[in-house]
């Protein structure tokens, strides 16, 4: 529930350049037990948002580095929460979509920027989009940007493949 935008659980590892998270190459994650800190591209997911989503989807993974394994180079769980780096969400949203094609559910808290290529390539018409009313408060401070919750569902991905054929 940590974000560069990522992380899960109530607590987790911070996203920082030393861990390879801030550049988007690794991600931001948690072990569900440690507290999160905010730095430039890192934002702690508010508990009320994560808890509401977790109550519905019962997350079993957060793809931030855990025990030295980067979230972009390993398989994800079947019900995933991610709050990827806001500075470079592209590899994360691409992988989220790819994971939905494999039958996994991925929920992402993302910057609500519909003008970006990543939004048009990996979110629009590939996932359910929930526009968050107002500005989310990260660490008690309102974000300087809108937020969206994106839900990549396995059935949505399969319907897209049936309609358009596999993406390659």
C-alpha positions as CSV (number, residue, x, y, z in Angstrom):
1,X,0.0,0.0,0.0
2,X,2.9,2.1,-0.5
3,X,3.2,4.3,-3.4
4,X,5.5,5.5,-5.6
5,X,2.6,4.9,-5.4
6,X,2.7,1.1,-3.9
7,X,2.3,-1.3,-1.1
8,X,-0.1,-3.4,0.7
9,X,-1.2,-4.2,4.2
10,X,-1.1,-1.9,7.0
11,X,2.7,-1.7,6.9
12,X,5.6,-2.4,4.6
13,X,8.9,-1.5,3.1
14,X,9.5,2.0,1.8
15,X,10.0,2.7,-1.8
16,X,13.3,4.4,-2.3
17,X,16.1,4.6,-4.8
18,X,18.3,2.5,-2.6
19,X,15.9,-0.4,-2.9
20,X,15.3,0.2,-6.6
21,X,11.7,1.2,-6.1
22,X,11.6,4.9,-6.9
23,X,12.8,4.4,-10.5
24,X,9.9,2.1,-11.2
25,X,12.2,-0.8,-11.9
26,X,11.3,-2.6,-8.7
27,X,8.1,-1.1,-7.3
28,X,6.9,-0.4,-3.8
29,X,5.7,-3.1,-1.5
30,X,5.1,-4.4,1.8
31,X,5.4,-7.4,3.9
32,X,2.1,-6.4,5.5
33,X,3.9,-5.7,8.8
34,X,6.2,-2.7,8.8
35,X,5.3,1.0,8.7
36,X,5.6,3.1,5.5
37,X,7.3,6.4,5.0
38,X,6.7,9.0,2.3
39,X,9.5,10.3,0.1
40,X,9.2,12.2,-3.1
41,X,7.6,9.4,-5.2
42,X,6.5,7.4,-2.2
43,X,3.0,7.6,-0.8
44,X,1.5,5.5,1.9
45,X,-1.9,4.1,0.8
46,X,-4.5,5.4,3.2
47,X,-5.7,2.5,5.4
48,X,-9.4,3.2,4.7
49,X,-8.8,2.8,1.0
50,X,-6.7,-0.4,1.3
51,X,-9.0,-1.9,4.0
52,X,-12.2,-1.3,1.9
53,X,-10.6,-2.9,-1.2
54,X,-9.0,-5.8,0.8
55,X,-12.4,-6.6,2.4
56,X,-13.8,-7.1,-1.1
57,X,-10.9,-8.7,-2.9
58,X,-8.9,-10.5,-0.1
59,X,-5.4,-9.6,-1.4
60,X,-2.7,-12.2,-1.2
61,X,0.1,-10.3,-2.9
62,X,1.7,-6.9,-3.4
63,X,4.3,-6.9,-6.1
64,X,6.8,-4.6,-4.4
65,X,10.2,-6.2,-3.8
66,X,10.1,-8.7,-1.0
67,X,13.1,-10.6,0.2
68,X,15.1,-9.3,-2.8
69,X,12.7,-10.4,-5.5
70,X,11.4,-7.5,-7.7
71,X,7.8,-7.4,-8.5
72,X,8.3,-7.0,-12.2
73,X,10.4,-10.2,-12.5
74,X,8.3,-12.6,-10.6
75,X,4.8,-14.1,-10.9
76,X,2.1,-12.3,-8.9
77,X,-0.6,-13.8,-6.6
78,X,-4.1,-14.4,-7.6
79,X,-5.5,-11.3,-5.9
80,X,-3.1,-8.4,-6.0
81,X,-3.0,-4.9,-4.7
82,X,-0.5,-2.4,-6.1
83,X,0.3,1.2,-5.6
84,X,3.0,1.5,-8.2
85,X,5.5,4.4,-8.7
86,X,3.6,7.4,-9.9
87,X,6.6,8.6,-11.7
88,X,6.7,5.5,-13.9
89,X,3.6,3.3,-13.7
90,X,4.0,1.9,-17.3
91,X,5.8,-1.4,-16.5
92,X,3.4,-2.0,-13.6
93,X,0.2,-1.4,-15.4
94,X,1.4,-3.5,-18.3
95,X,2.3,-6.4,-16.0
96,X,-1.1,-6.0,-14.2
97,X,-2.9,-6.4,-17.5
98,X,-0.7,-9.4,-18.4
99,X,-1.5,-11.0,-15.0
100,X,-5.2,-10.6,-15.7
101,X,-4.7,-12.5,-18.9
102,X,-3.3,-15.3,-16.7
103,X,-6.4,-15.3,-14.6
104,X,-5.3,-13.1,-11.7
105,X,-7.1,-10.1,-10.3
106,X,-5.1,-6.9,-9.9
107,X,-6.2,-3.7,-8.2
108,X,-4.1,-0.6,-8.6
109,X,-4.2,2.8,-7.0
110,X,-2.9,5.1,-9.6
111,X,-2.5,8.8,-10.5
112,X,-5.7,9.8,-12.4
113,X,-4.0,10.9,-15.5
114,X,-6.0,9.9,-18.5
115,X,-3.8,11.8,-21.0
116,X,-0.9,9.3,-20.6
117,X,0.1,6.6,-23.0
118,X,0.1,4.0,-20.2
119,X,-3.5,4.8,-19.4
120,X,-4.6,4.4,-23.1
121,X,-2.4,1.3,-23.7
122,X,-2.9,-0.7,-20.5
123,X,-6.0,0.6,-18.6
124,X,-8.6,2.0,-21.0
125,X,-10.9,-0.8,-22.3
126,X,-8.8,-3.3,-20.4
127,X,-9.9,-2.7,-16.8
128,X,-12.6,-1.3,-14.6
129,X,-11.8,2.3,-13.7
130,X,-13.1,4.0,-10.6
131,X,-12.5,7.8,-10.4
132,X,-11.9,8.8,-6.8
133,X,-14.0,11.8,-5.8
134,X,-11.8,14.6,-4.5
135,X,-8.1,14.2,-3.6
136,X,-6.8,11.3,-1.6
137,X,-4.9,12.3,1.5
138,X,-1.5,10.7,1.6
139,X,0.1,11.0,5.1
140,X,-2.5,13.6,6.0
141,X,-1.8,15.8,3.0
142,X,-4.0,16.0,-0.1
143,X,-2.4,14.7,-3.3
144,X,-1.7,17.4,-5.9
145,X,-3.4,15.2,-8.5
146,X,-6.6,13.1,-8.8
147,X,-6.5,9.3,-8.2
148,X,-8.1,6.3,-9.8
149,X,-8.6,2.8,-8.7
150,X,-8.1,0.4,-11.6
151,X,-9.3,-3.2,-11.4
152,X,-8.0,-5.7,-14.0
153,X,-10.3,-8.6,-13.8
154,X,-9.6,-12.0,-15.4
155,X,-13.0,-12.2,-17.1
156,X,-12.6,-8.7,-18.6
157,X,-9.3,-9.7,-20.1
158,X,-10.7,-13.0,-21.5
159,X,-13.6,-11.1,-23.1
160,X,-11.1,-8.7,-24.7
161,X,-9.1,-11.6,-26.1
162,X,-12.2,-13.2,-27.5
163,X,-13.3,-10.0,-29.1
164,X,-9.9,-8.9,-30.5
165,X,-7.5,-11.9,-30.4
166,X,-4.4,-12.1,-28.3
167,X,-2.1,-9.1,-27.9
168,X,1.4,-9.5,-29.2
